Amino acid sequence: MPATSAGGLVFQPGSSGILYALSPEDGTEQFRVELQGPMVGAVAGAGDLVIGTDLHGHVYGIDAATG
């Protein structure tokens, strides 16, 4: 799944239900967000939020600065 940027970080969805927040400079993990299920598509940056959906139909609006 493609990554997106928001809040100065790169967000990469994982197939195991984790959204990774990475440094754009060196790719180091800044934090991760455990979701209720695997993500089924790309995430989108919308202002200070990262928005995505999981396999179970949950829609997430995740704060890009804090997760």
C-alpha angles and dihedrals in degrees: 000000000000122000127232135200128234135152092011094302137096116238119207120185116219126212092233096065099271127120112206123209110206136186111251090213100058108356096246116153112256096181141325133225120214111216131197093252144357115297115249102199147007121306123233130216113226113175107296094349136083110209126200145139134232134217092266094057098257115146116212130203103188123189105244094212101048109013 
